[in-house]
Amino acid sequence: MQQTIEHRVTQVVKDVLEIDEGTNILNASIEKELAPTSIDQMTLFIALEDEFQESIPPQEVAGIDTIRDIARYIEEKLNSMS
């Protein structure tokens, strides 16, 4: 079964930030609720680039607030490439 982009993004975030599997973070604010350190943020975006085999330029994600927003950004980027 193919996983959705939202699910894949959520799994990467949970793995990188060591969040419990049962926690629903899809609508969580990255800065306010998850509060990753700058190193965690960098690690997170590197892990997302690895997962989706796509570059994620920092200037393009500067205004992104939630995990769902990241998933939408990645989905749009992947769709524009096909």
Secondary structure, DSSP 8 states (H G I E B T S, - for coil): ----HHHHHHHHHHHHHT--TT---TT-BIIIII---HHHHHHHHHHHHHHHT----GGGSTT--BHHHHHHHHHHHHHHH-
